Amino acid sequence: MKQSSTRRAMFVLAAILVAAAFSTPSLANDPDPLQDFCVADPTSGITLNGFPCKNPANVTANDFFFAGIAKAGATNNTQGSVVTGANVEKIPGLNTLGVSLARIDYAPGGLNPPHTHPRATEIVFVLYGELDVGFITTANVLVSKHIVAGEVFVFPRGLVHFQKNNGYMPAAVIAAFNTTDSLQENLA
């Protein structure tokens, strides 16, 4: 009887170890860099997932710099909002680093319409103004909040979300993503 319970315990332990070995996490995010940096070389004729690296001897500080989100963007369009990306296409030094930013400006009544980022979680920090924000869970539940200057809200990866300025003054946020290119897919 003792030998049978020992054998059963060994079997359970072996099953747990096999299950653990085959339950590796999904690798649906940006790969880890293999060197200090890999400044994107968009002029290269090589096609791959991401950009090939620029020769390190040709890298400058400007490869890691972008002033494009310092000023408000023009919101005089049908949606009353504009997204200014600070991603690998604007900052080649972000290539393989797994982060990017965007500035989103909203006119009063402006909307960043329902969209998703299949590869990224998004977190917004309100610079000024106020917004109604939210996302829809896979169980079809709306999670929403009214946020104001200095506050932060997170949109989980892949979930449909939106931001709307229901205030009477302009609003702006800085959005951060855990990918070098947030790959926004608009739904509306």
N, C-alpha and C positions, 0 to 999 in steps of 0.2 A: 504494500500500500504506500509506503514511504517513497519507494522508487517511482511509483506511478505519479505521485504529486510532484516529485522533483522533475520528472520528465515533462509534465504538463507546464510547470513553471518555466523550464528551459524553452519549451515551445512558444509560450507567450512572450518571453523575452526576445527570442529570435524574431517573432512576428513583429514586435514593436520596433526592433532595430531595422528590419527590412522596410517597414512602412516609413520610418524616419529617413532612411536613405533615399527613398523615391518621392518624398514630399518636399522637394526643393521649391523655394519661392519663385514666382513668375519673374522673368527678366524682361518686362515690357517697358522698361525705362531706358534712359540714355546709358551707354556703356561707360564704365570707369576709364579715365584716361590712363595711358601707359607711360606718359612722360609728364613733365611739369606743365606744359601747355601744348596745344595744337591749334595754332592760329589758322582759321579757315582760309583756303586758297580757292575762291570761287572761279578763278580763271583757268584752273587745271582742267584738262580734258578727261580726267578720270571720273567715273561715275561710281558712287558707293553710297551707303547709308550715312548721310552726313557729308561733310566736306573733307577732302584730303588736307594734309598739313602744309602750310607755307614753310619754306626753308627758314630755319631759325635765325640764320644770318641776316634775313631780310625783315625780321620782326621789329616793329617800332612801338612806342607807347600809344600811338594813335590806333593801333590794332585792338587796344583795350579801353578805348574812350568813345563816348557818344554824348553829345550835348542836346540831342533832339527831344528829350523829355523835360527840359528845363522850363519851357514855356507852354502855355495853353495852346491846344490845337483848335482849329476852326470847327465850330459846331453848327454852322449854318447849312445843314443838310436835312434830308427828310426824317432822319432818326433823332436829330438833335444831339448827337454824340460823335466822338471821334476817338479811335484807338491809335496811339503812337507807340509802336513796338520798339523795344530795345533788346533785340534778339541777335542770333548769330549772323543774320544778314546785315545788321547795322553795326555790330561789334564782333568782328571776326575772332577776337580772343576768347569769346564764349564757347567756341567749338569744343566739344567733348566735356565741358565743365558742368553741364546739367542744370543750369539756371538761366533765367531771362526775366526781364521786366517789361511793363508797358505802363504808359500813362493814359488814362481814359478821362476825357473831358465831356461834361454834360451841360447843355443849355437847360434852363428851366423847362421841365416837361420832357427832357431828353431821355432816350432809352438805349441801352445796350441790349439788343433783343435776345431772346432765348437762343442759347448756343451751348456747345460742349467742347471740352478739350480732352480727346480720347487718351492722350499721353501725359496729362499734367493735372496736378492739383493747383488751384489758384487761390491766392490770399490777397485781399485788397486792404489798403490803408487809406482812409479818407483824408485827403489834404485839406479840403475845405468844402463847405456845403453839406447837404444831407441827401441820403439815398434810401430807397426801399429796395432790398436785395433778397434773393432767395434761390433755392434749388429744389428740384423734385427728386425724391428718392426712387429707387427701383420698385418700391412698394406703392408708388404713385402718391406719396405724401409730400405736401409743400412745406418746406422749412424756410421761413422768411423772417426778416428783421428790419427795423428802421435804424440806420446807422448815421452818425454825424462825425464831424471833424475829429481826428485823433483816434477813431475806433477802427477795429479790424474785423473782417468776416472771411471765412474760409469756404471755398466751393470744392468738394471732393472730386477727385479725378473721374472724368467720364460722365458726370451727372449734368443734366440740363440745368442751366442757371441764367440769371438775368440781373440787371441793375437798372433802376428807374429813378430819375430825379423828379419827385413830386413837389419839390420846393419852389420858391419864387426867385431864387438866386442860382447862379451857376455852381456846379460842383465838380470835383476832380478827385481821382484816386490814383495811387500807384499800385499796380498789380504785380505780384511776383509769381513765378512758375518754376516748378522743379524739372524743367527741361530747357534745352537751348532754343527750341522753337515750339510754341504752345499749340500749333496746328488747330486753330479755331475752326469749328464747323458750325455755321449759322443754320438755324432751323426755321427762322421766320424772316 
